[in-house]
Amino acid sequence: MAAPLPNTQQAMRRRNLSLVLHAVAAHGPLSRAAVAARVGLTRAAVSTLVDELIRDGLLVELGPSRPGTVGRPGSALQLNERGPAGLGAEIGVDHLAVCAVDLAGRVRARTELASANRDRAPDPVLAQLAGLVRQVAAEAELGGLRPVGLAVAVPGLVARDSSLVVRAPNLGWEGVDIGPELRAALPGLPVTVDNEANLGALAELWRGGHDPAPRDFVHVSAEIGIGAAVVLDGQLLRGTHGFAGELGHVPVRPDGPECACGGRGCLEQYAGEEAVLRASGLTSEEATAQHPGPGGRIAVLAVRAASGDQRARRALRGAGSALGIALAGAVNLLDPEKVVLGGALTPLAPWLLPALERELGRRLTDPARPGSGAVTVSRLGPDGPLLGAASSVVQAVLDDPAGFRGPAGAGEPAGIRGSDA
């Protein structure tokens, strides 16, 4: 999300450009008069702002709107389908994925590759990822889009306001700054990096399909490990160092088995993918052999549970109980409107939810709030982090369109500019 702008005339203009663009994004197509009514500005002011947004390639006019109504019809405005695009990438333990979304959030290009990234050196992973990004960017450009930034989702701790992966235990990475290599491989393209759970939560906020969208929720997702992100009043809670949401290392049984983080009885030891596979009588290798490819091990668990396999169902009940214990503390502390299960947890929700909700119901401090009313399942499924990454680039354009250099900047690369030049 864009940082608040100072209260200057120039800053006010930038905020008003954003107001207009957001209005069309949320409610368009709209006439200029309808935009003025929604944002509370004069028609003359809106017309000037709209002209600038059209000139920068962010809005287009479709022609007369609402034919047959009294008075002269205005031209309908909508987001430019051939305007800027956000590129999102995900580095998973068993895959790499890249997509491009337009200003309206539609996925216009996508590719995914099975890739065994655990304990693989960062350089070849990043080189492979850069190749996929170039492929998707080229496909987006063929569709008339202009990529303006890349955001990368990683399953680990990312230092706040940086591209440094402090620790990604399931990749085996520690102290890896992935920004410089990607920026060198993709010159002119701004690159940001964030934790996959954070980007999954932002995707839920922006495009989760809730009506109305929750403003306060805890988003829980998983790949090999378990992550969470907290959204309060529509803003992501990052914490002092950017590490908020490490739910997987909340102890649910302090005398339990030792965890790779150095603690004991952490949630991942009971609800992480490998723990659930073990409890189901499977190794990761056996599950991968049965269903190779991204998400294959989760698919094996889901198929076994759906077919009535009692050991798989018992393992998932245990994982649900552990999730409920860990989440009860977060819910009691933060009082969110919802808990959202996302990422790789979504295919397993039918067998996780009953035990999870039972534990929540037992442990919430407010007896009037049933556990079953606090939990929902994301419609985005495992795609949440990838979509959140690409959408974060688009959101930056919507939040500060004056920072976007459109086609008027002939001879200069499209991108996000830091001034009003």
N, C-alpha and C positions, 0 to 999 in steps of 0.2 A: 504494500500500500504506500502511496506517496506520502512524504512527510508534510506536515502542515506548512503552509506558506505564510510568510510575514504579512502584516496588514499594510501593504502598499498598494498604490493604484495598479501597478503592473501585476501584483499578486492577485488583486481582486479580479482583474481581467482573466487571469489563468483559471481562477476558481469558477468564474462564470462560464468559461469555455467547457470546463469539466461538467458543470451542471447541465448545460445544454446537451452535451454528448451523452451523458448518463440518461437523460430523459428520453432521448431517441433510442438508446440501447434497450431501455426497460419497456418502453411503451410504443415505439414506432411501428409502422410509419406514422409520422405526425406532421401537420402543417406548422409553419412558423408561429401562427397564432396559438395553436394548441401547445406548442413548446413554451411560449411566453406565459400561458395560463398555468402550466405545471411548475415552472421554475420561479414565477413571481417577478419577472423582469418585463420591461416595456417591449412592445413589438419591435420598435426601432432598434433597441439594444440587442435583442435576440437576432434580428436580421443581420446586423453587423457581425455578430459572433458566428452565425451560420455561414455567412459568406467566407469567413476565415477558415472554418472547418471544411468547407467544400474545397477551397483553394488548396488546403493541405492534404486533400485526398481522404478525409475521414468520413465525410457525409456525401451523399448524392441526392439529387432531386429526381423524383419519379414522374412528375407531372401533376396535374390537378387532382386534389383529394376530395372525397365525399361528393361525387357528382349528384346533382338533383337537389342540393340543399339551397336555402335562401342565401343570397349574397354571392360574391365572387369567390370561387373555390381557391384555396391556397395550394401551393405545390407540396406534395408529400415528401418528407425527408426520411431517409433510412441510412443505416450504416453502410459504408462502401464495401461491397463484397470483393472488390479488387484493391483493397487498401492494405494497411499493415497487418502482419500476422505474427503471432507468438509461437515460438518453437519450444517444446518441452521435451525433456529427455529423462529417462529413468535408468539408473544402474541398479539392477537386481542381483541377487546371489546367483540366479540361474538364467538371467536374460538381460538384454539391452533393448530399450524401446525409445522411439522418437515419434513425435507428432507435430503437426502445424494446425493451429486454429485461427480463424479469422476474427474480426472484431465482434461478431455476433456469437462467438464461441463454438462455431461449427468446425468439426474436424475435417480438414481439407486434404491432408496427406498423413500417412502413418506407415511405419515399418517396425517390426519386432524381430529379434534374433535370439535364438537359444544360445546361451553362452555361460559356461561354467566359470564364474568369476570368483568363487571362494578361493582365497589364498593365491590368487593370480596377481602378478605385479601390476601396479596401476598403469604404467605406460602403455602396454598393449591394449588394455581395456579402454583407455582414453582415446588411443589411436583408432580403435574399432568404432567407438562411439562417434568420434568426429566424422568418420566416413559415412555413418548412418545419418548424421545431422546434415551433411552436405547433400546427401541423396534426397532427404525430405525437403530441404530448402529449395533445391532445384525443381522438385515436383510442385511445390507451392508457387514458385515463380512462374512456372508454365501455366498455372491457373490464374495469373494476374496479381498474385499477392506479393508483398514486400516484407520479408522477415526482418523484424526490428530488435530481436533479442532472443536469447536462449536461457532457460532456467532448467537446472538439473536436480532431480530428486535422488537422494542417496540414503541407504539404510544405516545411518549412523549419526553421530553428533557433529554438527557443523558450528564452528565458532561464529558468534553473532556478527553480522555485517562483514562477512568474509567468505572466501571459497575454501577455507581450510577444513578438511575432514579430520577432526580431532581424533575420533575413534569410531571405526566401523567393524566391530568384532566379527560379524558374520561374513565380511569380506576379507578380514585379516589385515585391514589397513589401519594405520595409526600415523597421525601427523602428516597427512597427504594434502597438499594444496592443489586441487585439480583445476583451478581457474586458469593459471598461466598457460598450461599446455593446450587447453581447449581454445583459449583466446588466440594463441599462436597459430593453431590449426584452422581457426575460423576468423580471419582478420576482419575487423570492422563490426563484428557482432558482439554486443555486450553480453556477458555471461554472469549469471548468478547461480548460487548453489544453496540448497536447503534440505533439511531432513524430510524424508518421504512422508512421515506422519503429519508434519506441518502442512505440506502441500496437499495431502489428502483432505485435511480439515478445511483448507481454503477452497478446494474444489466443492466440498459439501456446502460451504457457505454461499458460493457464487452460482453453482449450477446443480445443486442436489435435488431440485425439483420439489422442495417442501413448500407448502402453502398454508400459512406464511413461513418464510425461512426462519429457523431458530436463530436467535442472536447470542444465546449462551448455551454451549454444549461441549461435551467431551467426546472427541473422536478417537476411536481405538482401531488400529490397523495392525496387520501382521504380514511378514514374509517368513523368514526363518525365525526372527525374533518378534517381539511385540512392542509397538510404539503407541504413543497417544499424543494428542494435541488438545489444547484448551482454547476455546474461543469465548471471550467475554465481551458483551456489548458489541458484537460484530468485529472484534479485533483479536488477532492471534496473540496469545500470551507466550512470550518467548523466554522470559527469565533474564537474569543479569548477564549470563554468559551465552544465552541462546539454547540452553539445554533443557528447558521445561518440557515435561511430558514423558519422562523416562519411566513409564508405567511398568515395563517389563522387568525392571529391577526393584520394584516395590516388594518387600518380603511378605509373603502370605503365610509362611510357616517358618519362623525364625530358626527352628532346629532342623530344617530340611537340608537337602543336598547342596553342596557347594556350587556356586555359579561362576562362570568365567569372569564376572565383574569383581570377584573377590568376596561377595556376600554369600549368604546361605538362604535357601528357601525362597528365592526370587520367583516372581510370577512366571518367568520364562521356563523355569524348571518344571512347571506343571501345565502350562498352556501354550508354550512355544511349539512350533511345528515338529521339531525332533522329539520333544518330550511326548507329544500326543502320538506320534508314530510308534515310539517305543512301547507306550502303554497299549497300543493296538496290536502289538506283536510284529511290527515291521521295522526294518532299518530304512534309512534314507535311500540307500542303494537299491534295495528291493522295490521300494515305492517308485523310484525313478525308472527302473527297468519296466515296471508294469505300465507306467504312463509317462513317457519321456516328454520333455519340453517344458516351457514356463508354466508354473502352476500345477504341474503334473502330480506332485505328492499330495497336494490338497485335494485334487480331483479323485485320487485313489481313496482317501479317507471319506469323501462325500459319497462315492459309489458304494463303498462297504457299508457305511451307515444306512444309506437308503435301501440297501438290499437286506437289512435286518441283522447284520453282523453285530452280535452282542458285545464283543470285545471292543470294536471300534466305537460303538455307542457309549459304552462305559467310559472309555478314554475321553470322549468329547464331553460327557457329563462332568467328569472330573475337571476338565479344562474350563468348562463353564462356571463351575463352583469357584475355582481359583480366580477367574476373571471377576466374578461377583464380589469376592472378598477384597480384591485390590481396588475395584471401582467404588465400593462402598465408602472408602476413606475419601476418595476424590469427590464423590457426590455430596457427602456430609460437609466437606470443607468448602466447596464452591457453590453448592446449590444450583447446578445447571438446569436448564429447561429440559435437555435431552442428553442421553448417551447414544452415540451413533457407532454401530459396528460397521467398519469398512474394510477395504483392502481384501486380502486373502481370507479374512474371517467370514465374508459374506456367504460363500457357498456352504459353510458349515453352520450357519445361523440356526437352522431348524433344530439342531441337536445341542447347540451351545446355550440358546436362549432360556429354556426352562430352568436349568440349574442356575444360570446367571441371575435371572430375575428372582428366583427363590432366595438366593443369598442377599441380593439387594433388599428385598422386602423384609428380611430378618434384621438387617443391619442399619437401615436408614433411621436417622434420629426423628424424622417426622412420620408418625404412624399414619397420618392421613394421606401420605404419598405412597401409593403402591409401587413396587419394583417394576411391574409390568408396564406402567405408564411412562417409565423413564427411558426405555430402550427402544431404538428403532434401527432398522437395517438400511445401509446406504444403497441407493439405486445405482450408484456408479461402480460398485464392485471393485475388482482389482485394478481398474483403470484410474481410480481416484488420484493417486500421486502424479501420474503422467499428465492427466488433464489439468490438475492443479498447477503443475509446472508451466504448461503452455498458457493457461489462463492468467497466471500471475504477470506474464509479459503484457498480455492484452489489457489487464486491469491497470497496469502502469500507464498505458496510453490513455485509457478512459479517465483516469484520475488526474492526469496532467497532459492534455493534448497539446499544449503549447510547447512541450518538450519533444514533440515529434517533428522530424523534418520530413515533410511530404514532398511531392513531386516538384514543388516550387523551387526546392534546392537543387536545381539542375547541376549536374557535374559532381555532386557530392553524394556519398553513400547514404542510403536511408538508415535511420537509426534514431536513438534517443539522444537529444542534445541537452546539455546542461544549462543553457542560457536561453534568453529570448532573442537571440540574434536572428 
